[in-house]
Every structure is written in structure tokens, then in C-alpha cells.
Amino acid sequence: MRYSVSQAARLAGVSVRTLRYYDEIGLLRPSEITPAGYRSYDDEAMAVLQQIVFYRELDLPLEQIGRILSAPDNDRTEALRKHRTLLLMKRQRLDDMLRLVDETIGGIAMYDERPKPTQADWEAVKEQYAQEAADRWGNTEAFLESREKHAGYSPEQEAAIGAEMEEIFSAFGACGDPTGPEGQALVRRWQDHITKYHYHCTNGILACLGQMYANDPRFKEGLEKYGPGTAQRMSDAIAAYCEG
């Protein structure tokens, strides 16, 4: 089955702008783009989108999500099963709140004494899943720092951070010699950007990211939008920076 970009966004509970951004960074490509520019998503793409939504629910940064999705041991069924657990708990809490409001409006406040999942229960399960993802796929300290920072950003701040990121990627795309002064200055700028907005980016972490940019198909494809060879150019610049 095929879904238009608006249908896919509605079903996943995200905005059309978010789907376009995922396309820009290579996290989720449309299954098809017509000559007129219309995007569509098939069942496979929707399953990937559900995973992304789940990991965003855990406050994982998009870069981390990309690494999880491309990991050889990524278990889609497991992720979707956990997402279903969170959604059921959230639905139960909302149903209970709606029932209480209806009963109060009707003048009769009746309480179901059966145990129900509380906000604390939901947060505990969410934290458990987030920690599992951190332990399995990422540097825990950096992961937690990134989660904490992004939890405090407004949508406007997130957009500004994304715009700065794209500006840096565009500069890499236009860079001549990645090992020269211009390329090395861009690496320092990128490292500072990650540290300021996401997590403390050591040279060791930066070196791993550089390898991922060139070798991970998802990120490589996304970076190529900023010019042919951008992914390899960025990887070479980071390698030279970390070895210097």
C-alpha cells in the first residue's frame, strides 16, 4: 500500500515538515517521488517510520536513531512491540482522564478501583527502554547528555540547530581540500556544534562519526545531498583532524 506524505505524517503523528527533514538528512527516504515532486511511502517505509517515532518518544537524537536503524542487529519487531506497550499505557491513562471528566461533567464522579498505569509507570517503562537503547547502541554518557539537552529545546530552537547543521554540511560540500585549513576549521566548527547542542564530542567520538558518515549508507546518502563526495570529504577531514 502507498501513502501520500500527508497520510504518512497523520498516521505516524508527525508533521509533513518532519518527514521532509528526515528525507533531507537521509534518515527516511520516500519510497517514490513522482516527476511532479509528490512523495509516497510504502509499507516498508512506514515500518521504519514507526521505529523512528518510537525512538523519538525515548528522546533519542536523530543521529543515534540512524545508527540504530542501520545496525545489523536492529530488531524491528522488538522495537515495535515496545512502542505498542508505551502506546497502550498512554491510551489507558487518556481513557481514564476522559472518563473522569465525563463523570464530573455529568455530576457523578465514579472511580474505578482497579490498578491502572500511572504517569510514573509510563515514565519508568520509557526510561527502561531508553536505557536499553543507550546500553546497546551508543555511548551511555553522551546519550543521556543529548537527551537532557534536547528535552529543553523548543521547536524554534530545534529548527535553528537544524539550520546551523545544514549550513555546516553545505560548507563541507563546497570545501576543496578537506585536510587543508578550510576543511579543518569546518571540523572544529562541527565538533563545537555537537558539543554545544547535543553531547560532549571528544576526538574519539568524532573519529567514529567520521567513519560512520562514509560507511553508513543512510548518512552517506543524506550527506551527498550537499554535493557529490560530501560524505567522504567530511570523513577525510575528520580523520585528518583527529590524527593531527
BALOBA-1460 file (C-alpha; in Angstrom, 3 decimals):
// residues 244
<rec num="1" residu="m" x="0.000" y="0.000" z="0.000"/>
<rec num="2" residu="r" x="1.163" y="3.533" z="-0.740"/>
<rec num="3" residu="y" x="0.647" y="6.571" z="1.471"/>
<rec num="4" residu="s" x="0.991" y="10.200" z="0.498"/>
<rec num="5" residu="v" x="3.270" y="12.362" z="2.613"/>
<rec num="6" residu="s" x="0.266" y="13.880" z="4.391"/>
<rec num="7" residu="q" x="-1.251" y="10.440" z="5.055"/>
<rec num="8" residu="a" x="2.058" y="9.081" z="6.359"/>
<rec num="9" residu="a" x="2.507" y="12.112" z="8.603"/>
<rec num="10" residu="r" x="-1.021" y="11.798" z="10.002"/>
<rec num="11" residu="l" x="-0.709" y="8.066" z="10.686"/>
<rec num="12" residu="a" x="2.642" y="8.486" z="12.431"/>
<rec num="13" residu="g" x="1.619" y="11.578" z="14.365"/>
<rec num="14" residu="v" x="4.342" y="13.797" z="12.899"/>
<rec num="15" residu="s" x="4.314" y="16.825" z="10.634"/>
<rec num="16" residu="v" x="4.870" y="16.842" z="6.885"/>
<rec num="17" residu="r" x="7.804" y="19.153" z="7.540"/>
<rec num="18" residu="t" x="9.322" y="16.490" z="9.812"/>
<rec num="19" residu="l" x="9.092" y="13.858" z="7.072"/>
<rec num="20" residu="r" x="10.774" y="16.201" z="4.630"/>
<rec num="21" residu="y" x="13.531" y="16.842" z="7.149"/>
<rec num="22" residu="y" x="14.048" y="13.095" z="7.633"/>
<rec num="23" residu="d" x="14.430" y="12.861" z="3.865"/>
<rec num="24" residu="e" x="16.956" y="15.713" z="3.828"/>
<rec num="25" residu="i" x="19.241" y="14.064" z="6.390"/>
<rec num="26" residu="g" x="18.882" y="10.596" z="4.870"/>
<rec num="27" residu="l" x="17.081" y="9.077" z="7.838"/>
<rec num="28" residu="l" x="13.924" y="8.090" z="5.941"/>
<rec num="29" residu="r" x="13.591" y="8.336" z="2.184"/>
<rec num="30" residu="p" x="10.212" y="8.304" z="0.444"/>
<rec num="31" residu="s" x="9.560" y="5.079" z="-1.403"/>
<rec num="32" residu="e" x="8.802" y="7.090" z="-4.522"/>
<rec num="33" residu="i" x="8.972" y="10.689" z="-5.718"/>
<rec num="34" residu="t" x="6.929" y="11.423" z="-8.823"/>
<rec num="35" residu="p" x="8.181" y="13.726" z="-11.594"/>
<rec num="36" residu="a" x="5.841" y="16.324" z="-10.122"/>
<rec num="37" residu="g" x="7.639" y="16.056" z="-6.770"/>
<rec num="38" residu="y" x="4.972" y="14.152" z="-4.837"/>
<rec num="39" residu="r" x="6.329" y="11.803" z="-2.166"/>
<rec num="40" residu="s" x="4.799" y="8.464" z="-1.225"/>
<rec num="41" residu="y" x="5.648" y="5.838" z="1.384"/>
<rec num="42" residu="d" x="5.106" y="2.087" z="1.130"/>
<rec num="43" residu="d" x="4.581" y="-0.372" z="3.995"/>
<rec num="44" residu="e" x="8.323" y="-0.885" z="4.435"/>
<rec num="45" residu="a" x="8.941" y="2.847" z="4.798"/>
<rec num="46" residu="m" x="6.033" y="3.163" z="7.230"/>
<rec num="47" residu="a" x="7.520" y="0.396" z="9.395"/>
<rec num="48" residu="v" x="10.812" y="2.314" z="9.518"/>
<rec num="49" residu="l" x="8.907" y="5.499" z="10.344"/>
<rec num="50" residu="q" x="7.211" y="3.735" z="13.254"/>
<rec num="51" residu="q" x="10.627" y="2.811" z="14.604"/>
<rec num="52" residu="i" x="11.785" y="6.399" z="14.311"/>
<rec num="53" residu="v" x="8.703" y="7.634" z="16.156"/>
<rec num="54" residu="f" x="9.328" y="5.103" z="18.925"/>
<rec num="55" residu="y" x="12.939" y="6.118" z="19.426"/>
<rec num="56" residu="r" x="11.992" y="9.810" z="19.313"/>
<rec num="57" residu="e" x="9.494" y="9.004" z="22.075"/>
<rec num="58" residu="l" x="12.537" y="7.907" z="24.082"/>
<rec num="59" residu="d" x="14.200" y="11.280" z="23.311"/>
<rec num="60" residu="l" x="16.982" y="9.724" z="21.250"/>
<rec num="61" residu="p" x="18.739" y="12.188" z="18.906"/>
<rec num="62" residu="l" x="18.223" y="11.559" z="15.211"/>
<rec num="63" residu="e" x="21.873" y="10.709" z="14.658"/>
<rec num="64" residu="q" x="21.607" y="7.938" z="17.244"/>
<rec num="65" residu="i" x="18.403" y="6.675" z="15.645"/>
<rec num="66" residu="g" x="20.141" y="6.455" z="12.288"/>
<rec num="67" residu="r" x="22.861" y="4.307" z="13.816"/>
<rec num="68" residu="i" x="20.267" y="2.019" z="15.397"/>
<rec num="69" residu="l" x="18.295" y="1.584" z="12.188"/>
<rec num="70" residu="s" x="21.409" y="0.667" z="10.222"/>
<rec num="71" residu="a" x="22.816" y="-1.674" z="12.884"/>
<rec num="72" residu="p" x="22.986" y="-5.321" z="11.751"/>
<rec num="73" residu="d" x="21.316" y="-6.454" z="14.980"/>
<rec num="74" residu="n" x="18.455" y="-3.977" z="14.824"/>
<rec num="75" residu="d" x="15.260" y="-5.871" z="15.666"/>
<rec num="76" residu="r" x="12.305" y="-4.050" z="14.139"/>
<rec num="77" residu="t" x="9.712" y="-6.346" z="15.692"/>
<rec num="78" residu="e" x="11.150" y="-5.816" z="19.150"/>
<rec num="79" residu="a" x="11.094" y="-2.041" z="18.726"/>
<rec num="80" residu="l" x="7.501" y="-2.032" z="17.506"/>
<rec num="81" residu="r" x="6.414" y="-4.331" z="20.327"/>
<rec num="82" residu="k" x="7.903" y="-1.936" z="22.883"/>
<rec num="83" residu="h" x="6.294" y="1.006" z="21.131"/>
<rec num="84" residu="r" x="2.945" y="-0.766" z="21.352"/>
<rec num="85" residu="t" x="3.434" y="-1.211" z="25.108"/>
<rec num="86" residu="l" x="4.035" y="2.506" z="25.564"/>
<rec num="87" residu="l" x="1.052" y="3.422" z="23.395"/>
<rec num="88" residu="l" x="-1.275" y="1.107" z="25.321"/>
<rec num="89" residu="m" x="-0.168" y="2.632" z="28.609"/>
<rec num="90" residu="k" x="-0.640" y="6.121" z="27.227"/>
<rec num="91" residu="r" x="-4.093" y="5.235" z="25.864"/>
<rec num="92" residu="q" x="-5.148" y="3.802" z="29.229"/>
<rec num="93" residu="r" x="-4.132" y="6.995" z="31.011"/>
<rec num="94" residu="l" x="-6.016" y="9.144" z="28.496"/>
<rec num="95" residu="d" x="-9.115" y="6.924" z="28.701"/>
<rec num="96" residu="d" x="-9.112" y="7.228" z="32.487"/>
<rec num="97" residu="m" x="-8.779" y="11.019" z="32.301"/>
<rec num="98" residu="l" x="-11.599" y="11.268" z="29.771"/>
<rec num="99" residu="r" x="-13.831" y="9.015" z="31.876"/>
<rec num="100" residu="l" x="-13.240" y="11.135" z="34.946"/>
<rec num="101" residu="v" x="-14.013" y="14.347" z="33.032"/>
<rec num="102" residu="d" x="-17.226" y="12.854" z="31.620"/>
<rec num="103" residu="e" x="-18.333" y="11.647" z="35.031"/>
<rec num="104" residu="t" x="-17.545" y="15.005" z="36.622"/>
<rec num="105" residu="i" x="-19.464" y="16.886" z="33.921"/>
<rec num="106" residu="g" x="-22.375" y="14.531" z="34.467"/>
<rec num="107" residu="g" x="-22.303" y="15.260" z="38.190"/>
<rec num="108" residu="i" x="-21.250" y="11.767" z="39.197"/>
<rec num="109" residu="a" x="-17.598" y="11.158" z="39.945"/>
<rec num="110" residu="m" x="-17.110" y="7.412" z="39.872"/>
<rec num="111" residu="y" x="-13.674" y="5.891" z="40.258"/>
<rec num="112" residu="d" x="-12.556" y="2.526" z="39.013"/>
<rec num="113" residu="e" x="-10.517" y="1.000" z="41.821"/>
<rec num="114" residu="r" x="-8.700" y="-1.432" z="39.567"/>
<rec num="115" residu="p" x="-4.973" y="-0.639" z="39.332"/>
<rec num="116" residu="k" x="-4.123" y="1.431" z="36.251"/>
<rec num="117" residu="p" x="-0.784" y="2.514" z="34.799"/>
<rec num="118" residu="t" x="0.168" y="5.911" z="36.189"/>
<rec num="119" residu="q" x="2.330" y="8.625" z="34.664"/>
<rec num="120" residu="a" x="5.172" y="7.327" z="36.805"/>
<rec num="121" residu="d" x="4.637" y="3.801" z="35.448"/>
<rec num="122" residu="w" x="4.746" y="5.071" z="31.882"/>
<rec num="123" residu="e" x="7.864" y="7.148" z="32.527"/>
<rec num="124" residu="a" x="9.550" y="4.159" z="34.173"/>
<rec num="125" residu="v" x="8.921" y="1.919" z="31.159"/>
<rec num="126" residu="k" x="10.020" y="4.679" z="28.805"/>
<rec num="127" residu="e" x="13.222" y="5.170" z="30.800"/>
<rec num="128" residu="q" x="13.866" y="1.428" z="30.786"/>
<rec num="129" residu="y" x="13.570" y="1.245" z="27.001"/>
<rec num="130" residu="a" x="15.737" y="4.341" z="26.594"/>
<rec num="131" residu="q" x="18.443" y="2.886" z="28.789"/>
<rec num="132" residu="e" x="18.355" y="-0.373" z="26.850"/>
<rec num="133" residu="a" x="18.901" y="1.563" z="23.628"/>
<rec num="134" residu="a" x="21.737" y="3.524" z="25.206"/>
<rec num="135" residu="d" x="23.459" y="0.400" z="26.522"/>
<rec num="136" residu="r" x="23.072" y="-1.461" z="23.274"/>
<rec num="137" residu="w" x="23.796" y="1.119" z="20.603"/>
<rec num="138" residu="g" x="25.506" y="4.148" z="21.987"/>
<rec num="139" residu="n" x="27.821" y="5.777" z="24.452"/>
<rec num="140" residu="t" x="25.610" y="5.995" z="27.527"/>
<rec num="141" residu="e" x="27.055" y="9.208" z="28.901"/>
<rec num="142" residu="a" x="26.760" y="11.032" z="25.580"/>
<rec num="143" residu="f" x="23.308" y="9.560" z="25.012"/>
<rec num="144" residu="l" x="21.979" y="10.794" z="28.349"/>
<rec num="145" residu="e" x="23.538" y="14.225" z="27.897"/>
<rec num="146" residu="s" x="21.937" y="14.576" z="24.474"/>
<rec num="147" residu="r" x="18.539" y="13.503" z="25.808"/>
<rec num="148" residu="e" x="18.740" y="16.052" z="28.605"/>
<rec num="149" residu="k" x="19.674" y="18.882" z="26.276"/>
<rec num="150" residu="h" x="17.035" y="18.127" z="23.640"/>
<rec num="151" residu="a" x="14.319" y="17.826" z="26.270"/>
<rec num="152" residu="g" x="14.792" y="21.524" z="26.996"/>
<rec num="153" residu="y" x="14.739" y="22.783" z="23.404"/>
<rec num="154" residu="s" x="11.698" y="24.499" z="21.944"/>
<rec num="155" residu="p" x="10.591" y="23.692" z="18.367"/>
<rec num="156" residu="e" x="12.116" y="27.002" z="17.296"/>
<rec num="157" residu="q" x="15.441" y="26.103" z="18.883"/>
<rec num="158" residu="e" x="15.407" y="22.680" z="17.264"/>
<rec num="159" residu="a" x="14.793" y="24.341" z="13.887"/>
<rec num="160" residu="a" x="17.677" y="26.772" z="14.440"/>
<rec num="161" residu="i" x="20.004" y="23.923" z="15.422"/>
<rec num="162" residu="g" x="18.979" y="22.019" z="12.296"/>
<rec num="163" residu="a" x="19.598" y="25.077" z="10.124"/>
<rec num="164" residu="e" x="23.094" y="25.508" z="11.548"/>
<rec num="165" residu="m" x="23.806" y="21.842" z="10.926"/>
<rec num="166" residu="e" x="22.740" y="22.154" z="7.299"/>
<rec num="167" residu="e" x="24.920" y="25.236" z="6.913"/>
<rec num="168" residu="i" x="27.958" y="23.260" z="8.102"/>
<rec num="169" residu="f" x="27.138" y="20.323" z="5.816"/>
<rec num="170" residu="s" x="26.754" y="22.699" z="2.863"/>
<rec num="171" residu="a" x="30.154" y="24.190" z="3.646"/>
<rec num="172" residu="f" x="31.689" y="20.722" z="3.635"/>
<rec num="173" residu="g" x="30.010" y="20.080" z="0.298"/>
<rec num="174" residu="a" x="31.703" y="23.141" z="-1.191"/>
<rec num="175" residu="c" x="35.043" y="22.604" z="0.536"/>
<rec num="176" residu="g" x="38.035" y="21.994" z="-1.714"/>
<rec num="177" residu="d" x="40.748" y="20.280" z="0.324"/>
<rec num="178" residu="p" x="39.233" y="18.607" z="3.401"/>
<rec num="179" residu="t" x="42.675" y="18.283" z="5.014"/>
<rec num="180" residu="g" x="43.526" y="21.937" z="4.448"/>
<rec num="181" residu="p" x="42.828" y="24.910" z="6.740"/>
<rec num="182" residu="e" x="39.256" y="25.371" z="5.480"/>
<rec num="183" residu="g" x="38.332" y="21.730" z="5.976"/>
<rec num="184" residu="q" x="39.949" y="21.559" z="9.398"/>
<rec num="185" residu="a" x="38.164" y="24.723" z="10.513"/>
<rec num="186" residu="l" x="34.872" y="23.140" z="9.453"/>
<rec num="187" residu="v" x="35.637" y="20.038" z="11.519"/>
<rec num="188" residu="r" x="36.274" y="22.196" z="14.582"/>
<rec num="189" residu="r" x="33.023" y="24.007" z="13.926"/>
<rec num="190" residu="w" x="31.140" y="20.707" z="13.593"/>
<rec num="191" residu="q" x="32.683" y="19.336" z="16.777"/>
<rec num="192" residu="d" x="31.759" y="22.526" z="18.634"/>
<rec num="193" residu="h" x="28.214" y="22.312" z="17.265"/>
<rec num="194" residu="i" x="27.788" y="18.743" z="18.533"/>
<rec num="195" residu="t" x="29.224" y="19.614" z="21.934"/>
<rec num="196" residu="k" x="27.081" y="22.726" z="22.311"/>
<rec num="197" residu="y" x="23.755" y="21.285" z="21.214"/>
<rec num="198" residu="h" x="23.986" y="17.514" z="21.691"/>
<rec num="199" residu="y" x="26.766" y="15.983" z="23.812"/>
<rec num="200" residu="h" x="30.444" y="16.454" z="24.623"/>
<rec num="201" residu="c" x="32.111" y="15.370" z="21.401"/>
<rec num="202" residu="t" x="35.616" y="14.101" z="22.099"/>
<rec num="203" residu="n" x="38.074" y="13.419" z="19.295"/>
<rec num="204" residu="g" x="37.430" y="9.716" z="19.798"/>
<rec num="205" residu="i" x="33.690" y="10.116" z="19.281"/>
<rec num="206" residu="l" x="34.317" y="12.464" z="16.363"/>
<rec num="207" residu="a" x="36.573" y="9.898" z="14.680"/>
<rec num="208" residu="c" x="33.826" y="7.246" z="14.972"/>
<rec num="209" residu="l" x="31.305" y="9.651" z="13.484"/>
<rec num="210" residu="g" x="33.641" y="10.353" z="10.576"/>
<rec num="211" residu="q" x="33.831" y="6.660" z="9.747"/>
<rec num="212" residu="m" x="30.060" y="6.368" z="10.003"/>
<rec num="213" residu="y" x="29.498" y="9.258" z="7.583"/>
<rec num="214" residu="a" x="31.468" y="7.463" z="4.873"/>
<rec num="215" residu="n" x="30.385" y="3.886" z="5.584"/>
<rec num="216" residu="d" x="26.770" y="4.080" z="6.795"/>
<rec num="217" residu="p" x="24.523" y="4.160" z="3.687"/>
<rec num="218" residu="r" x="21.821" y="6.200" z="5.420"/>
<rec num="219" residu="f" x="24.095" y="9.023" z="6.465"/>
<rec num="220" residu="k" x="26.227" y="8.843" z="3.342"/>
<rec num="221" residu="e" x="23.165" y="9.247" z="1.144"/>
<rec num="222" residu="g" x="21.919" y="12.148" z="3.242"/>
<rec num="223" residu="l" x="25.242" y="13.990" z="3.102"/>
<rec num="224" residu="e" x="25.512" y="13.557" z="-0.656"/>
<rec num="225" residu="k" x="22.607" y="15.986" z="-0.992"/>
<rec num="226" residu="y" x="25.062" y="18.735" z="-0.118"/>
<rec num="227" residu="g" x="27.270" y="17.876" z="-3.072"/>
<rec num="228" residu="p" x="28.846" y="14.769" z="-4.611"/>
<rec num="229" residu="g" x="31.535" y="13.359" z="-2.348"/>
<rec num="230" residu="t" x="30.459" y="15.316" z="0.728"/>
<rec num="231" residu="a" x="30.320" y="12.227" z="2.952"/>
<rec num="232" residu="q" x="33.835" y="11.090" z="2.039"/>
<rec num="233" residu="r" x="35.152" y="14.656" z="2.161"/>
<rec num="234" residu="m" x="33.760" y="15.096" z="5.649"/>
<rec num="235" residu="s" x="35.139" y="11.722" z="6.730"/>
<rec num="236" residu="d" x="38.599" y="12.575" z="5.368"/>
<rec num="237" residu="a" x="38.550" y="15.979" z="7.076"/>
<rec num="238" residu="i" x="37.647" y="14.431" z="10.425"/>
<rec num="239" residu="a" x="40.294" y="11.723" z="10.065"/>
<rec num="240" residu="a" x="42.982" y="14.323" z="9.388"/>
<rec num="241" residu="y" x="41.769" y="16.448" z="12.285"/>
<rec num="242" residu="c" x="41.795" y="13.585" z="14.789"/>
<rec num="243" residu="e" x="45.173" y="12.282" z="13.640"/>
<rec num="244" residu="g" x="46.800" y="15.698" z="13.727"/>
